[in-house]
Amino acid sequence: MEVTNRVNLLDRWTKEKSEELYGIKNWGAGYFSISDKGEVMVNPYPGNDKAAVSIMDIISGIRERGLDMPVLLRFENLLDTQISYLNNTFREAMKRLDYRGEYRGVYPIKVNQQQQVVEEVTKFGQQYHHGLEVGSKAELIAALSLLKDKEACLICNGYKDEEFIDLGLYAVKMGFKCFFVIEMPGELDLILERSKALNVKPNIGIRIKISTKAGGHWTDSGGDRSIFGVSISQLISIVDKLKENGMLDCLLLLHYHLGSQIPNIRDIRSAVLEAARIYAELVREGAPMGYLDLGGGLAVDYDGSNTNYSNSRNYTVEEYCEDIVEAVMTVMDSSNVPHPTIITESGRATVAYYSVLLFNVIDVERLEEHDVPQKLDENMPEQIKNLYDVYESITHRNIQECYNDALYYRDEIREMFKHGKISLRERSFAEKIFWGIITQVVKEKKKLKHAPPDLEDIESAIADIYYCNFSVFQSLPDSWAIDQLFPIMPVHRLLELPRRNAVIADITCDCDGIINHFVDLHDVRTALPVHEINNGDDYYLGAFLVGAYQETLGDLHNLFGDTNVVSVRIYPDGTYDLVKEIHGDSVADVLSYVEYDPKELLVNFRKTAEESVRQGLISPSDRREIMRAYENGLRGYTYYER
């Protein structure tokens, strides 16, 4: 479908118009921009224009090295910059408000467990004593291997068996600031038992269920009925048991988790005030305390609207840090309690910007351009004549009525066809009229300030389908599962007018493998403005801000495996290195994940091919070529290859 509602076709298209159309300045956080050549640029040093690198240049380098699309680009510097930004912003807020405690960030491994990510967090974060949060034995084992800084916090959440607790106690013995956060009252007995057996004094924290609930996708993380954490009465019972065992001095940390991607700063401040009050009361009970862990929740502004919409946030990082510090201070000062070390578990905000998924368009399907005739044959069935009358009578004042009538007559005509009352050609003629009506409805809708609710998504009905070389389920699972919006846009040709509107389909042969909701500053767009693709030209799109959760949650739908991964480090002078290349899964890899043995598959198919030789269906030389194709297929990339 041609784009006409947002642009003036008589004006020269510019990069500024592309910036406005795709909102890159709103969601890009200063890291992404458009160059004078019309290409998307990446810059981990906001303010230093010389450092910006073209994604198209990176694509060229990748292709020359023999890697195919899709590719996940990881920009190491963006991870570094986000860690610095968060830590420095908290430090500045504390200094400005005269806060007498410290800040310690921890990265929750579950947000992106890839070794390269966790390794970079611990390596670069060491200067800020930026630690890790783990929720399983496997994550703890990974953390103990990578975390070198003994001043950083290692927060152990989740269910803990004896092996988990023993590992954590040994970490304490080795000098790590490792905290066991009690999620359920029954965990305390095992922690006390193992600490006595190993003669190691544990660092104990407690996760509480706060009454505050936040908006957004993950509202069940807070509130009285959240699945993790202890109630206030259970908290008192734990304190009493620690006193009975002479181990109240081990209670050092209070923790809560309001949820991920909290869009409203008022919810965050309300939760901090409640938790800080409980912290102060624990100090009054005689616990030494010292650490207040506020969990995650710092949102990413995926759509750039700066609102309390679930894919955005109505606050800046500066406001987030200052509100937290001020709220904690207010409670502690009124209770004469020393300012604690504030911990946040900001995972999404740390890694979201770090990764960009690049994919190419491999085919396009457009709604046929239907020439509706100016006159009907007199012998046409009455229902088709009625449909034609609707087509001739459309105005912006009656589009809702015409739309409803068109649906009614179309369905009636289809039923007639099922019962043999009209011919195939007559039905084809009726379909042309129907889609002519829908096209006219879309045009007339643009004349209205407020469109009828039934027509809000009408543009997507006539949008092109751009078939793209990736799997939604593997690389953007949140888009499918929870309607998460990710900024998606072309990464080149941005000095050209995007004349088409399209929805994006992946190559999984699944009706859910589609993206038909896109970032828009004032609403959600149901089709993406894109460029014409002619003569088989390469056309590349990027999905941005995909560093959080997407790699971890991806599955093997249709046996599409991990994509190729390229890690990029950009330098202040604008040069860059491709520091690491990880080839995506082969067909043999993904088959082995679901318990096939590739060697056995090869043996079985060879027997099948030999049987075809015996039956005279193929020659021995045919068998050789067929087996070569089968073996190449096993070694090949699971995605579309040139």
Secondary structure, DSSP 8 states (H G I E B T S, - for coil): -B--SSS-TTS---HHHHHHHHTHHHHSTTTEEE-TTS-EEE-SSTT-GGG-EEHHHHHHHHHHTT--S-EEEEEHHHHHHHHHHHHHHHHHHHHHHT--S-EEEEEEGGG---HHHHHHHHHHHGGGT-EEEE-SHHHHHHHHHH---TTSEEEE-S---HHHHHHHHHHHHTT-EEEEEESSTTHHHHHHHHHHHHT---EEEEEB--S----STTGGGSSTT-SSSB-HHHHHHHHHHHHHTT-GGGEEEEE----SSB--HHHHHHHHHHHHHHHHHHHHTT----EEE--S-B---SSS--SSSTTS-SS-HHHHHHHHHHHHHHHHHHTT----EEEE---HHHHGGGEEEEEEEEEEE--------SS--TTS-HHHHHHHHHHHT--TTSHHHHHHHHHHHHHHHHHHHHTTSS-HHHHHHHHHHHHHHHHHHHHHHTT-SS--GGGTTHHHHT-EEEEESS-HHHH-HHHHHS-----EEESS-TTS---EEEEEE-SS--TT-EE--EE-SSSEESSEEE----TT---EEEE-S--SSHHHH---GGG----EEEEEEE-TTS-EEEEEEE---BHHHHHHHTT--HHHHHHHHHHHHHHHHHTTSS-HHHHHHHHHHHHHHHHSBSS---
